[in-house]
Protein backbone atom coordinates (compact mmCIF):
# COMPACT_ATOMS: atom_id res chain seq x y z
CA UNK A 1 0.00 0.00 0.00
CA UNK A 2 1.43 3.34 -1.03
CA UNK A 3 1.50 6.48 1.09
CA UNK A 4 -1.17 7.99 -1.19
CA UNK A 5 -3.42 4.96 -0.64
CA UNK A 6 -3.01 5.31 3.13
CA UNK A 7 -3.86 9.03 2.98
CA UNK A 8 -6.97 8.30 0.88
CA UNK A 9 -8.12 5.62 3.31
CA UNK A 10 -7.39 7.91 6.24
CA UNK A 11 -9.34 10.80 4.69
CA UNK A 12 -12.28 8.54 3.82
CA UNK A 13 -12.26 7.14 7.35
CA UNK A 14 -12.22 10.63 8.88
CA UNK A 15 -15.06 11.73 6.62
CA UNK A 16 -17.25 8.70 7.32
CA UNK A 17 -16.61 8.86 11.06
CA UNK A 18 -17.49 12.57 11.15
CA UNK A 19 -20.57 11.98 9.01
CA UNK A 20 -21.73 9.08 11.19
CA UNK A 21 -21.32 11.20 14.32
CA UNK A 22 -23.32 14.01 12.73
CA UNK A 23 -26.03 11.55 11.62
CA UNK A 24 -26.48 10.48 15.22
CA UNK A 25 -26.85 14.11 16.32
CA UNK A 26 -29.08 15.57 13.61
CA UNK A 27 -31.19 14.63 10.60
CA UNK A 28 -29.42 14.15 7.28
CA UNK A 29 -31.15 17.20 5.78
CA UNK A 30 -29.48 19.50 8.33
CA UNK A 31 -25.97 18.17 7.74
CA UNK A 32 -23.78 20.28 5.46
CA UNK A 33 -20.47 19.51 3.78
CA UNK A 34 -19.04 22.35 5.88
CA UNK A 35 -20.12 20.56 9.08
CA UNK A 36 -18.64 17.27 7.86
CA UNK A 37 -15.23 18.73 6.96
CA UNK A 38 -15.13 20.78 10.15
CA UNK A 39 -15.85 17.71 12.29
CA UNK A 40 -13.40 15.57 10.27
CA UNK A 41 -10.67 18.21 10.45
CA UNK A 42 -10.05 18.15 6.71
CA UNK A 43 -10.38 20.65 3.88
CA UNK A 44 -13.38 20.89 1.55
CA UNK A 45 -11.10 20.01 -1.37
CA UNK A 46 -10.17 16.75 0.38
CA UNK A 47 -13.86 15.96 0.82
CA UNK A 48 -14.55 16.64 -2.86
CA UNK A 49 -11.67 14.39 -3.93
CA UNK A 50 -13.69 11.48 -2.54
CA UNK A 51 -17.36 12.48 -2.80
CA UNK A 52 -19.45 14.69 -5.07
CA UNK A 53 -21.65 15.90 -2.22
CA UNK A 54 -23.27 14.69 1.00
CA UNK A 55 -25.76 12.60 -1.02
CA UNK A 56 -22.92 10.75 -2.72
CA UNK A 57 -21.31 10.19 0.68
CA UNK A 58 -24.55 8.77 2.09
CA UNK A 59 -25.04 6.54 -0.95
CA UNK A 60 -21.48 5.18 -0.84
CA UNK A 61 -21.69 4.58 2.91
CA UNK A 62 -25.03 2.84 2.51
CA UNK A 63 -23.67 0.61 -0.26
CA UNK A 64 -20.58 -0.26 1.76
CA UNK A 65 -22.22 -0.92 5.11
CA UNK A 66 -25.33 -2.69 3.85
CA UNK A 67 -23.15 -4.60 1.38
CA UNK A 68 -21.34 -6.11 4.37
CA UNK A 69 -24.67 -7.03 5.95
CA UNK A 70 -26.17 -8.53 2.80
CA UNK A 71 -23.00 -10.53 2.08
CA UNK A 72 -23.64 -12.49 5.27
CA UNK A 73 -26.93 -13.68 3.79
CA UNK A 74 -25.09 -14.95 0.72
CA UNK A 75 -23.19 -17.52 2.77
CA UNK A 76 -24.88 -20.89 2.69
CA UNK A 77 -25.45 -22.92 5.81
CA UNK A 78 -24.83 -26.62 5.33
CA UNK A 79 -27.67 -29.06 5.87
CA UNK A 80 -25.75 -30.43 8.87
CA UNK A 81 -25.51 -26.96 10.45
CA UNK A 82 -29.22 -26.39 9.82
CA UNK A 83 -30.10 -29.72 11.45
CA UNK A 84 -27.93 -28.86 14.48
CA UNK A 85 -29.66 -25.51 14.89
CA UNK A 86 -33.07 -27.19 14.53
CA UNK A 87 -32.12 -29.92 17.02
CA UNK A 88 -31.35 -27.31 19.64
CA UNK A 89 -34.59 -25.48 18.80
CA UNK A 90 -32.93 -22.13 18.29
CA UNK A 91 -30.89 -22.28 21.50
CA UNK A 92 -27.75 -22.27 19.37
CA UNK A 93 -27.91 -19.37 16.94
CA UNK A 94 -26.93 -19.72 13.34
CA UNK A 95 -23.35 -18.38 13.23
CA UNK A 96 -24.24 -15.89 10.49
CA UNK A 97 -26.94 -14.42 12.73
CA UNK A 98 -24.36 -13.54 15.37
CA UNK A 99 -22.28 -11.87 12.66
CA UNK A 100 -25.37 -9.92 11.54
CA UNK A 101 -26.11 -8.77 15.10
CA UNK A 102 -22.46 -7.77 15.60
CA UNK A 103 -22.61 -5.84 12.32
CA UNK A 104 -25.72 -3.93 13.41
CA UNK A 105 -24.08 -3.16 16.76
CA UNK A 106 -20.84 -1.99 15.10
CA UNK A 107 -22.78 0.34 12.79
CA UNK A 108 -25.47 1.33 15.27
CA UNK A 109 -25.36 5.07 14.55
CA UNK A 110 -25.62 4.49 10.82
CA UNK A 111 -28.55 2.07 11.08
CA UNK A 112 -30.33 4.10 13.75
CA UNK A 113 -30.42 7.02 11.32
CA UNK A 114 -31.15 5.04 8.17
CA UNK A 115 -34.02 3.09 9.75
CA UNK A 116 -35.86 6.41 10.06
CA UNK A 117 -36.01 6.69 6.27
CA UNK A 118 -38.92 4.63 4.85
CA UNK A 119 -37.20 4.44 1.44
CA UNK A 120 -34.17 2.82 3.05
CA UNK A 121 -36.21 0.29 5.04
CA UNK A 122 -38.27 -0.55 1.95
CA UNK A 123 -35.09 -1.05 -0.08
CA UNK A 124 -33.47 -3.15 2.65
CA UNK A 125 -36.63 -5.24 3.00
CA UNK A 126 -36.53 -5.98 -0.75
CA UNK A 127 -32.85 -6.91 -0.55
CA UNK A 128 -33.51 -9.24 2.39
CA UNK A 129 -36.53 -10.73 0.60
CA UNK A 130 -34.39 -11.53 -2.42
CA UNK A 131 -31.92 -13.39 -0.22
CA UNK A 132 -34.57 -15.18 1.85
CA UNK A 133 -36.23 -16.40 -1.36
CA UNK A 134 -33.06 -18.44 -1.93
CA UNK A 135 -33.44 -19.99 1.54
CA UNK A 136 -37.17 -20.60 1.73
CA UNK A 137 -39.04 -22.51 -0.93
CA UNK A 138 -42.12 -20.39 -0.39
CA UNK A 139 -42.43 -16.68 -1.20
CA UNK A 140 -44.81 -16.06 1.71
CA UNK A 141 -42.28 -17.48 4.19
CA UNK A 142 -39.47 -15.48 2.58
CA UNK A 143 -41.53 -12.29 2.86
CA UNK A 144 -42.37 -13.07 6.48
CA UNK A 145 -38.70 -13.76 7.31
CA UNK A 146 -37.50 -10.58 5.57
CA UNK A 147 -40.15 -8.39 7.19
CA UNK A 148 -39.66 -10.02 10.57
CA UNK A 149 -35.89 -9.66 10.46
CA UNK A 150 -36.17 -6.02 9.48
CA UNK A 151 -38.76 -5.33 12.19
CA UNK A 152 -36.62 -7.14 14.77
CA UNK A 153 -33.55 -5.09 13.82
CA UNK A 154 -35.53 -1.86 13.94
CA UNK A 155 -37.00 -2.66 17.34
CA UNK A 156 -33.60 -3.74 18.67
CA UNK A 157 -32.09 -0.42 17.51
CA UNK A 158 -35.00 1.56 18.93
CA UNK A 159 -34.49 -0.09 22.33
CA UNK A 160 -30.77 0.74 22.36
CA UNK A 161 -29.45 -2.74 21.39
CA UNK A 162 -30.08 -4.38 24.77
CA UNK A 163 -28.29 -7.62 25.60
CA UNK A 164 -25.37 -9.10 23.75
CA UNK A 165 -25.21 -9.87 20.06
CA UNK A 166 -25.28 -13.57 20.97
CA UNK A 167 -28.50 -13.15 22.98
CA UNK A 168 -30.13 -11.19 20.18
CA UNK A 169 -29.00 -13.76 17.62
CA UNK A 170 -30.50 -16.54 19.76
CA UNK A 171 -33.81 -14.70 19.96
CA UNK A 172 -33.83 -13.98 16.23
CA UNK A 173 -33.02 -17.64 15.48
CA UNK A 174 -35.81 -18.87 17.74
CA UNK A 175 -38.22 -16.64 15.84
CA UNK A 176 -36.83 -17.86 12.52
CA UNK A 177 -37.12 -21.48 13.63
CA UNK A 178 -40.83 -20.92 14.22
CA UNK A 179 -41.22 -19.90 10.61
CA UNK A 180 -38.83 -22.63 9.41
CA UNK A 181 -40.52 -25.48 11.27
CA UNK A 182 -41.76 -27.78 8.58
CA UNK A 183 -40.75 -24.95 6.26
CA UNK A 184 -39.80 -27.22 3.41
CA UNK A 185 -43.05 -29.14 3.77
CA UNK A 186 -45.21 -26.02 4.07
CA UNK A 187 -47.92 -25.74 1.45
CA UNK A 188 -50.02 -22.80 0.33
CA UNK A 189 -53.44 -22.94 1.98
CA UNK A 190 -56.21 -23.94 -0.38
CA UNK A 191 -59.82 -22.88 -0.27
CA UNK A 192 -60.73 -26.25 1.30
CA UNK A 193 -58.19 -25.90 4.12
CA UNK A 194 -59.23 -22.33 4.83
CA UNK A 195 -62.88 -23.19 5.57
CA UNK A 196 -63.89 -22.75 9.16
C-alpha positions as CSV (number, residue, x, y, z in Angstrom):
1,X,0.0,0.0,0.0
2,X,1.4,3.3,-1.0
3,X,1.5,6.5,1.1
4,X,-1.2,8.0,-1.2
5,X,-3.4,5.0,-0.6
6,X,-3.0,5.3,3.1
7,X,-3.9,9.0,3.0
8,X,-7.0,8.3,0.9
9,X,-8.1,5.6,3.3
10,X,-7.4,7.9,6.2
11,X,-9.3,10.8,4.7
12,X,-12.3,8.5,3.8
13,X,-12.3,7.1,7.3
14,X,-12.2,10.6,8.9
15,X,-15.1,11.7,6.6
16,X,-17.3,8.7,7.3
17,X,-16.6,8.9,11.1
18,X,-17.5,12.6,11.2
19,X,-20.6,12.0,9.0
20,X,-21.7,9.1,11.2
21,X,-21.3,11.2,14.3
22,X,-23.3,14.0,12.7
23,X,-26.0,11.6,11.6
24,X,-26.5,10.5,15.2
25,X,-26.8,14.1,16.3
26,X,-29.1,15.6,13.6
27,X,-31.2,14.6,10.6
28,X,-29.4,14.2,7.3
29,X,-31.2,17.2,5.8
30,X,-29.5,19.5,8.3
31,X,-26.0,18.2,7.7
32,X,-23.8,20.3,5.5
33,X,-20.5,19.5,3.8
34,X,-19.0,22.3,5.9
35,X,-20.1,20.6,9.1
36,X,-18.6,17.3,7.9
37,X,-15.2,18.7,7.0
38,X,-15.1,20.8,10.2
39,X,-15.8,17.7,12.3
40,X,-13.4,15.6,10.3
41,X,-10.7,18.2,10.5
42,X,-10.0,18.1,6.7
43,X,-10.4,20.7,3.9
44,X,-13.4,20.9,1.6
45,X,-11.1,20.0,-1.4
46,X,-10.2,16.8,0.4
47,X,-13.9,16.0,0.8
48,X,-14.6,16.6,-2.9
49,X,-11.7,14.4,-3.9
50,X,-13.7,11.5,-2.5
51,X,-17.4,12.5,-2.8
52,X,-19.5,14.7,-5.1
53,X,-21.6,15.9,-2.2
54,X,-23.3,14.7,1.0
55,X,-25.8,12.6,-1.0
56,X,-22.9,10.8,-2.7
57,X,-21.3,10.2,0.7
58,X,-24.5,8.8,2.1
59,X,-25.0,6.5,-1.0
60,X,-21.5,5.2,-0.8
61,X,-21.7,4.6,2.9
62,X,-25.0,2.8,2.5
63,X,-23.7,0.6,-0.3
64,X,-20.6,-0.3,1.8
65,X,-22.2,-0.9,5.1
66,X,-25.3,-2.7,3.8
67,X,-23.2,-4.6,1.4
68,X,-21.3,-6.1,4.4
69,X,-24.7,-7.0,6.0
70,X,-26.2,-8.5,2.8
71,X,-23.0,-10.5,2.1
72,X,-23.6,-12.5,5.3
73,X,-26.9,-13.7,3.8
74,X,-25.1,-15.0,0.7
75,X,-23.2,-17.5,2.8
76,X,-24.9,-20.9,2.7
77,X,-25.5,-22.9,5.8
78,X,-24.8,-26.6,5.3
79,X,-27.7,-29.1,5.9
80,X,-25.8,-30.4,8.9
81,X,-25.5,-27.0,10.4
82,X,-29.2,-26.4,9.8
83,X,-30.1,-29.7,11.5
84,X,-27.9,-28.9,14.5
85,X,-29.7,-25.5,14.9
86,X,-33.1,-27.2,14.5
87,X,-32.1,-29.9,17.0
88,X,-31.3,-27.3,19.6
89,X,-34.6,-25.5,18.8
90,X,-32.9,-22.1,18.3
91,X,-30.9,-22.3,21.5
92,X,-27.7,-22.3,19.4
93,X,-27.9,-19.4,16.9
94,X,-26.9,-19.7,13.3
95,X,-23.3,-18.4,13.2
96,X,-24.2,-15.9,10.5
97,X,-26.9,-14.4,12.7
98,X,-24.4,-13.5,15.4
99,X,-22.3,-11.9,12.7
100,X,-25.4,-9.9,11.5
101,X,-26.1,-8.8,15.1
102,X,-22.5,-7.8,15.6
103,X,-22.6,-5.8,12.3
104,X,-25.7,-3.9,13.4
105,X,-24.1,-3.2,16.8
106,X,-20.8,-2.0,15.1
107,X,-22.8,0.3,12.8
108,X,-25.5,1.3,15.3
109,X,-25.4,5.1,14.6
110,X,-25.6,4.5,10.8
111,X,-28.5,2.1,11.1
112,X,-30.3,4.1,13.8
113,X,-30.4,7.0,11.3
114,X,-31.2,5.0,8.2
115,X,-34.0,3.1,9.8
116,X,-35.9,6.4,10.1
117,X,-36.0,6.7,6.3
118,X,-38.9,4.6,4.9
119,X,-37.2,4.4,1.4
120,X,-34.2,2.8,3.1
121,X,-36.2,0.3,5.0
122,X,-38.3,-0.6,1.9
123,X,-35.1,-1.0,-0.1
124,X,-33.5,-3.2,2.6
125,X,-36.6,-5.2,3.0
126,X,-36.5,-6.0,-0.7
127,X,-32.8,-6.9,-0.5
128,X,-33.5,-9.2,2.4
129,X,-36.5,-10.7,0.6
130,X,-34.4,-11.5,-2.4
131,X,-31.9,-13.4,-0.2
132,X,-34.6,-15.2,1.8
133,X,-36.2,-16.4,-1.4
134,X,-33.1,-18.4,-1.9
135,X,-33.4,-20.0,1.5
136,X,-37.2,-20.6,1.7
137,X,-39.0,-22.5,-0.9
138,X,-42.1,-20.4,-0.4
139,X,-42.4,-16.7,-1.2
140,X,-44.8,-16.1,1.7
141,X,-42.3,-17.5,4.2
142,X,-39.5,-15.5,2.6
143,X,-41.5,-12.3,2.9
144,X,-42.4,-13.1,6.5
145,X,-38.7,-13.8,7.3
146,X,-37.5,-10.6,5.6
147,X,-40.1,-8.4,7.2
148,X,-39.7,-10.0,10.6
149,X,-35.9,-9.7,10.5
150,X,-36.2,-6.0,9.5
151,X,-38.8,-5.3,12.2
152,X,-36.6,-7.1,14.8
153,X,-33.5,-5.1,13.8
154,X,-35.5,-1.9,13.9
155,X,-37.0,-2.7,17.3
156,X,-33.6,-3.7,18.7
157,X,-32.1,-0.4,17.5
158,X,-35.0,1.6,18.9
159,X,-34.5,-0.1,22.3
160,X,-30.8,0.7,22.4
161,X,-29.5,-2.7,21.4
162,X,-30.1,-4.4,24.8
163,X,-28.3,-7.6,25.6
164,X,-25.4,-9.1,23.8
165,X,-25.2,-9.9,20.1
166,X,-25.3,-13.6,21.0
167,X,-28.5,-13.1,23.0
168,X,-30.1,-11.2,20.2
169,X,-29.0,-13.8,17.6
170,X,-30.5,-16.5,19.8
171,X,-33.8,-14.7,20.0
172,X,-33.8,-14.0,16.2
173,X,-33.0,-17.6,15.5
174,X,-35.8,-18.9,17.7
175,X,-38.2,-16.6,15.8
176,X,-36.8,-17.9,12.5
177,X,-37.1,-21.5,13.6
178,X,-40.8,-20.9,14.2
179,X,-41.2,-19.9,10.6
180,X,-38.8,-22.6,9.4
181,X,-40.5,-25.5,11.3
182,X,-41.8,-27.8,8.6
183,X,-40.7,-25.0,6.3
184,X,-39.8,-27.2,3.4
185,X,-43.0,-29.1,3.8
186,X,-45.2,-26.0,4.1
187,X,-47.9,-25.7,1.5
188,X,-50.0,-22.8,0.3
189,X,-53.4,-22.9,2.0
190,X,-56.2,-23.9,-0.4
191,X,-59.8,-22.9,-0.3
192,X,-60.7,-26.3,1.3
193,X,-58.2,-25.9,4.1
194,X,-59.2,-22.3,4.8
195,X,-62.9,-23.2,5.6
196,X,-63.9,-22.7,9.2
